[in-house]
Amino acid sequence: MIITDKREKIVPMFAGFEDSVLISYAEGRTGTGWCDDPDAPTAAVICAGDFYFTAGDPSFAAEAFKLAENNSEAVFMPAGEGWTQALLALGKGLEKTVRYRTTPPKSHDLAALEALADISAFPEYKAGMIDEDIYTQALRETWSWAFVGNFSDYNDFADNAFGCCITHEGRLICAASCYSAYSRGVEVEIATHPDHRRKGLATAAGAAFIAECARRGLTAHWDAANTMSLKIASKFGYRLKEEYTALCFKEGV
């Protein structure tokens, strides 16, 4: 497969695939496109951070896999069972994982969100927005990279995205941010450093972020990687739409 900037040629191949990251790619904001033939593609991959969306002819599975073989955090998002089976058949250590698409509420109760975002009961923590210092910190570690990593630099992030973070003694330990962004919405990225989990910090950061999205008139899309993420989303009025299959590397591979 070869890289292509002809988005208009490969985007239609993903018709019916529901994911806001693909909207961001279609608008030229996020991701890189690959295909077999830029002028008349029959197979395509859209790479955005750790996500690899595949569509078209699954006989190109081996070539698609090469794009991610050195990324242990890779998540393949196959457009159809044919791609799922073709990627698994490669025998390269991929396995099925369940993810959860959600439906956002029609409107948000800002007062309720602000109450959930309140961390005054934990004076050792400080809430704020992702600035240049936090941006730099986020890039340094695997657990936090995705808060800002799909933007070319801090100026790109500051101009096109935002994030709500929580720090401890100046160190980033939790955030909810834009994994990707497009003209009408964002994809939520949320995580907490392992040393600070189970304190409700992700709920606080998430509430602050969803409230900020609402104030800006943006739809915050929430694709949950696990049931914990789904549980947090439900606190903000999100409802499970469907479970779906993605592929990732087996632990230890």
NORHUCOR-V733715 format. One record per residue. N is the residue number from 0. RES is the residue in three letters. SS is DSSP state (~ for helix, > for strand, _ for the rest). PHI is phi in whole degrees, -180 to 180 (NA if undefined). Layout:
[[N/RES/SS/PHI] [N/RES/SS/PHI]]
//
This chain:
[[0/MET/_/NA] [1/ILE/>/-124] [2/ILE/>/-70] [3/THR/>/-142] [4/ASP/_/-107] [5/LYS/_/-89] [6/ARG/~/-58] [7/GLU/~/-64] [8/LYS/~/-84] [9/ILE/~/-101] [10/VAL/~/-57] [11/PRO/~/-61] [12/MET/~/-69] [13/PHE/~/-103] [14/ALA/_/-56] [15/GLY/_/90] [16/PHE/_/-88] [17/GLU/_/-87] [18/ASP/_/-164] [19/SER/~/-67] [20/VAL/~/-62] [21/LEU/~/-68] [22/ILE/~/-65] [23/SER/~/-61] [24/TYR/~/-65] [25/ALA/~/-60] [26/GLU/_/-85] [27/GLY/_/78] [28/ARG/_/-102] [29/THR/_/-141] [30/GLY/_/91] [31/THR/>/-131] [32/GLY/>/-102] [33/TRP/>/-130] [34/CYS/>/-158] [35/ASP/_/-82] [36/ASP/_/-148] [37/PRO/_/-58] [38/ASP/_/-90] [39/ALA/_/-144] [40/PRO/_/-69] [41/THR/_/-115] [42/ALA/>/-146] [43/ALA/>/-148] [44/VAL/>/-132] [45/ILE/>/-111] [46/CYS/>/-101] [47/ALA/>/-140] [48/GLY/_/64] [49/ASP/_/-91] [50/PHE/>/-100] [51/TYR/>/-128] [52/PHE/>/-87] [53/THR/>/-121] [54/ALA/>/-154] [55/GLY/>/91] [56/ASP/_/-76] [57/PRO/~/-71] [58/SER/~/-68] [59/PHE/~/-93] [60/ALA/~/-57] [61/ALA/~/-63] [62/GLU/~/-70] [63/ALA/~/-65] [64/PHE/~/-62] [65/LYS/~/-58] [66/LEU/_/-68] [67/ALA/_/-121] [68/GLU/_/-63] [69/ASN/_/-100] [70/ASN/_/-113] [71/SER/_/-66] [72/GLU/_/-93] [73/ALA/_/-60] [74/VAL/>/-128] [75/PHE/>/-88] [76/MET/>/-117] [77/PRO/>/-77] [78/ALA/_/-90] [79/GLY/_/122] [80/GLU/~/-64] [81/GLY/~/-58] [82/TRP/~/-68] [83/THR/~/-58] [84/GLN/~/-68] [85/ALA/~/-66] [86/LEU/~/-70] [87/LEU/~/-65] [88/ALA/_/-67] [89/LEU/_/-67] [90/GLY/_/67] [91/LYS/_/-105] [92/GLY/_/93] [93/LEU/>/-83] [94/GLU/>/-142] [95/LYS/>/-72] [96/THR/>/-137] [97/VAL/>/-96] [98/ARG/>/-121] [99/TYR/>/-133] [100/ARG/>/-83] [101/THR/>/-121] [102/THR/>/-113] [103/PRO/_/-74] [104/PRO/_/-67] [105/LYS/_/-66] [106/SER/_/-151] [107/HIS/_/-116] [108/ASP/_/-87] [109/LEU/~/-62] [110/ALA/~/-63] [111/ALA/~/-66] [112/LEU/~/-65] [113/GLU/~/-65] [114/ALA/~/-67] [115/LEU/~/-69] [116/ALA/~/-81] [117/ASP/_/-71] [118/ILE/_/-116] [119/SER/_/-62] [120/ALA/_/-74] [121/PHE/_/-122] [122/PRO/_/-62] [123/GLU/_/-76] [124/TYR/>/-110] [125/LYS/>/-131] [126/ALA/>/-98] [127/GLY/>/-171] [128/MET/>/-104] [129/ILE/_/-70] [130/ASP/_/-107] [131/GLU/~/-65] [132/ASP/~/-65] [133/ILE/~/-66] [134/TYR/~/-55] [135/THR/~/-64] [136/GLN/~/-61] [137/ALA/~/-60] [138/LEU/~/-70] [139/ARG/~/-78] [140/GLU/_/-126] [141/THR/_/-61] [142/TRP/_/-65] [143/SER/_/-112] [144/TRP/~/-54] [145/ALA/~/-68] [146/PHE/~/-60] [147/VAL/_/-137] [148/GLY/_/-68] [149/ASN/_/-89] [150/PHE/_/-117] [151/SER/_/-66] [152/ASP/_/-164] [153/TYR/~/-63] [154/ASN/~/-61] [155/ASP/~/-62] [156/PHE/~/-63] [157/ALA/~/-64] [158/ASP/~/-78] [159/ASN/~/-123] [160/ALA/_/-151] [161/PHE/_/-168] [162/GLY/>/-159] [163/CYS/>/-108] [164/CYS/>/-127] [165/ILE/>/-129] [166/THR/>/-120] [167/HIS/>/-132] [168/GLU/_/54] [169/GLY/_/84] [170/ARG/>/-99] [171/LEU/>/-65] [172/ILE/>/-131] [173/CYS/>/-165] [174/ALA/>/-162] [175/ALA/>/-128] [176/SER/>/-147] [177/CYS/>/-90] [178/TYR/>/-65] [179/SER/>/-150] [180/ALA/>/-144] [181/TYR/>/-138] [182/SER/_/-62] [183/ARG/_/-120] [184/GLY/>/-171] [185/VAL/>/-142] [186/GLU/>/-103] [187/VAL/>/-75] [188/GLU/>/-121] [189/ILE/>/-139] [190/ALA/>/-164] [191/THR/>/-130] [192/HIS/_/-58] [193/PRO/~/-53] [194/ASP/~/-76] [195/HIS/~/-127] [196/ARG/_/-81] [197/ARG/_/66] [198/LYS/_/-121] [199/GLY/_/85] [200/LEU/~/-69] [201/ALA/~/-63] [202/THR/~/-62] [203/ALA/~/-64] [204/ALA/~/-65] [205/GLY/~/-64] [206/ALA/~/-63] [207/ALA/~/-62] [208/PHE/~/-70] [209/ILE/~/-61] [210/ALA/~/-63] [211/GLU/~/-66] [212/CYS/~/-60] [213/ALA/~/-62] [214/ARG/~/-64] [215/ARG/_/-88] [216/GLY/_/73] [217/LEU/_/-108] [218/THR/>/-82] [219/ALA/>/-99] [220/HIS/>/-85] [221/TRP/_/-127] [222/ASP/>/-101] [223/ALA/>/-88] [224/ALA/_/-81] [225/ASN/_/-157] [226/THR/~/-69] [227/MET/~/-65] [228/SER/~/-62] [229/LEU/~/-64] [230/LYS/~/-64] [231/ILE/~/-64] [232/ALA/~/-58] [233/SER/~/-64] [234/LYS/~/-67] [235/PHE/_/-104] [236/GLY/_/93] [237/TYR/_/-76] [238/ARG/>/-124] [239/LEU/>/-64] [240/LYS/>/-95] [241/GLU/>/-167] [242/GLU/>/-91] [243/TYR/>/-147] [244/THR/>/-101] [245/ALA/>/-125] [246/LEU/>/-126] [247/CYS/>/-141] [248/PHE/>/-76] [249/LYS/_/-62] [250/GLU/_/-60] [251/GLY/_/89] [252/VAL/_/-87]]
//
